[in-house]
Structures are given as structure tokens and as C-alpha cells.
Amino acid sequence: MKHVRFYQDGNDNCEMHGGKKTFPYGFNGLAILGESLPRGGFRAYKLLSGSYEALASIYAYPGDGPYCSTGVSHDYLRKQCRRISEKKARELFPELFRRLE
């Protein structure tokens, strides 16, 4: 999917170990919606609040959905989430892809 970036969301429980983010209490799926740019770039859609437009699990416990539209701040994304590949996201969050497709 060219217009989406996928993340593991630690729900405010992200910890750093050896320079890597870990999620000791599990994680949820998060998809940031946007558009592809020339030369492989990506620009996330922004809401009026400045947050990125996203789909995220509505429950604050580990799992795969159900999902709803939301806004995610850049700081939260940077501090509490880890970007993952589409392949990995498909394995972890099949319900998210049912919503996107």
C-alpha cells in the first residue's frame, strides 16, 4: 500500500532497551494515511489540529482492532511507536487490512 505507513503502537508503555523500542505490555496497530511523492517520498495527511490522520485500534490493550479514524501527534508517533513494514503489519494486524481494503 503506497499511501499508508504502518506502526506498532505501545499505548504509552514504550521502553528503550539497548537503543531499541520495546513494548513490555504489548502493542496495537496504527496506520498513518497520506500520499506518495516523487522519488519515493511520503507526506502524511494532517488534520486541522496538526495531528496525522490515522487508523488505530480503539482499545488500549494489546490486540488487533477494531479500528477507527483518529489523529496522532508527531511526538507520540516518535516516542511511543515503531515503524514496521507492510508485510509485518499484515502478519500482526489482519483486521487493520480488512478495514483499509
N, C-alpha and C positions, 0 to 999 in steps of 0.2 A: 504494500500500500504506500503509494508515493506521497500522500498528503497527510500522513499520520506518523507521529513518533511515540514510541512505547516506553513505559517506565514501570518499575516496581516501586510502589508507594509504601513507605514504612509507617504511616499513620502516627507521626510524631515520636516514633520509637527507633529511629535510625541511630546506630552507634558506629564509631570509627574504630577499626582494628587493623593495625598494620597498614594504614593509609587507604583501606578499603571500607566501603559502607556495608554494614551487616544489619539484619533485621531480626533481632532475637525473638520478637513476638509475632513474627510473620509479616506478610505484606499483601497488598491488593494490587490490582491492575489499574493503570492510568494511561489514557491515550490523549496526547495533545494534538489538536486539529490545526491544520494550516495549509500552505500551498508550496509546491515545489518551485524553485527558482533556477535560472540558468546555471550551468556548471555545478549541478548537484547541491545547490543551496536549499535552505528551508526557512520559511517565515511562518511563525505561529500566528493564528488569528488572535487578536486581542479584543477583550470586552471593554466597555467604557470605563470600567474600574482600573484598567491596566493589566488585569489578570489574563492568562492564556485560556482560550476556550478548550474545554476538555470533556472527556467521558471518564467517570470514576465510579468505583463501587460505592454504593450508598451505605454500606455497613463498615464500621470502624473496627472490624476484626478480620483476620486473615480469611481470604476466600476469593471466589470468582463471581462477583456480581450479586444481585442485579446492578445494572449500571444506569447512571443518569447524567445529564448535562450539568456542568459546573464550571467554575473559574478557578484557576490555580496560579498563585503568585510565582514570580521568578525565584524569589528567595526560598519559598517552600520547595519548589522543584529542585533547586540546587542543594538544599540542606537535607531534605527528607526522602529524596527519590534517587533511583539509579536507572539510567537509560539501558534498555535491552533491545536486542534485535527483534524483528518481526517474527522470525522462526521461534525464538524463545518465548515470545509473548503468546504465540499460537498454542504452544505446549502448555503454558501455565494458565492462560485465561481464555479458554474456548468460548465462554459466554460473552466476553467482550467482542469477539469477532462476529458472533451471531448478531450482536447489536449494530456493529459497524457495516455489516454486509446486508 
